[in-house]
Amino acid sequence: RHVIVCGHYGCGGVVAATDNRRHGLIDHWLEPIRDTARAHATELDAVEDAVARIDRLCELSVIAQVKRVAETPIVLDAWNRGQDLTVFGLVYSLEDGLLRDLRCERSSPRA
């Protein structure tokens, strides 16, 4: 009934996606983060603190992943069958051990 997409602040993958370098095989997995960073460049560029900028990109990446999971055939088929299913987006803080709900859940198909 519950699918959780969970990222974490200070994510090394997010940092790697923003350093303008090639990383080999993992570049395939980093590209969606790069796409998210490009889509939100104006917002991210306005964040002066580098740590806060990476943390915001972590949040934006989770939000984008929730959308992608909600568009998968498995989830769409479950909703079409009337199953009660919600995809949630959370981000974990390594500093304080708290989970933060990004309030981007999906519980039905959206256009």
WOUR-V403843 format. One record per pair of residues at least 12 apart in sequence whose C-alpha atoms are under 10 Angstrom apart, sorted by the first residue. I is the first residue (numbers start at 1). J is the second residue. Records with the same first field share a line. If there is no record, write none. Layout:
# WOUR-V403843
I->J / J
This chain:
# WOUR-V403843
1->78 / 83 / 84 / 85 / 86 / 87 / 107
2->84 / 85 / 86 / 87 / 88 / 107
3->66 / 69 / 70 / 75 / 85 / 86 / 87 / 88 / 89 / 105 / 106
4->62 / 66 / 69 / 86 / 87 / 88 / 89 / 90 / 105
5->61 / 62 / 63 / 64 / 65 / 66 / 69 / 87 / 88 / 89 / 90 / 91 / 105
6->58 / 59 / 61 / 62 / 63 / 65 / 66 / 88 / 89 / 90 / 91 / 92 / 99 / 100 / 101 / 102
7->55 / 58 / 59 / 60 / 61 / 62 / 63 / 65 / 89 / 90 / 91 / 92 / 93 / 99 / 100
8->55 / 58 / 59 / 62 / 90 / 91 / 92 / 93 / 94 / 99 / 100
9->51 / 52 / 54 / 55 / 56 / 57 / 58 / 59 / 91 / 92 / 93 / 94 / 95
10->51 / 52 / 53 / 54 / 55 / 56 / 57 / 58 / 92 / 93 / 94 / 95
11->54 / 55 / 57 / 58 / 92 / 93 / 94
12->54 / 58
13->26 / 27 / 29 / 30 / 33 / 58
14->30 / 33 / 34 / 37 / 54 / 55 / 57 / 58 / 61
15->30 / 33 / 51 / 54 / 55 / 57 / 58
16->30 / 33 / 34
17->29 / 30 / 31 / 32 / 33 / 34 / 35 / 37
18->30 / 31 / 33 / 34 / 37 / 38 / 54 / 57
19->34
20->34
32->61 / 64 / 65
33->57 / 58 / 60 / 61 / 62 / 64 / 65
34->57 / 61
35->61 / 64
36->57 / 58 / 60 / 61 / 62 / 63 / 64 / 65
37->54 / 56 / 57 / 58 / 60 / 61
39->60
40->57 / 60
41->57
43->56 / 57
44->56 / 57 / 60
55->91 / 93
58->91 / 92
59->89 / 90 / 91 / 92 / 100 / 101 / 102
60->89 / 102
61->89 / 91
62->88 / 89 / 90 / 91 / 102 / 104
63->88 / 89 / 90 / 91 / 102 / 103 / 104 / 105
64->89 / 104
65->87 / 88 / 89
66->86 / 87 / 88 / 89 / 90 / 104 / 105 / 106
67->87 / 88 / 89 / 104 / 105 / 106 / 109 / 110
69->87 / 88 / 106
70->85 / 86 / 87 / 88 / 105 / 106 / 107 / 108 / 109 / 110
71->106 / 108 / 109 / 110 / 111
75->87 / 107 / 108 / 109
76->108 / 109
77->109
78->108
79->107 / 108 / 109
80->108 / 109
82->108
83->107 / 108
84->107 / 108
85->106 / 107 / 108
86->105 / 106 / 107 / 108
87->104 / 105 / 106 / 107 / 108
88->101 / 102 / 103 / 104 / 105 / 106 / 107
89->101 / 102 / 103 / 104 / 105 / 106
90->102 / 103 / 104 / 105
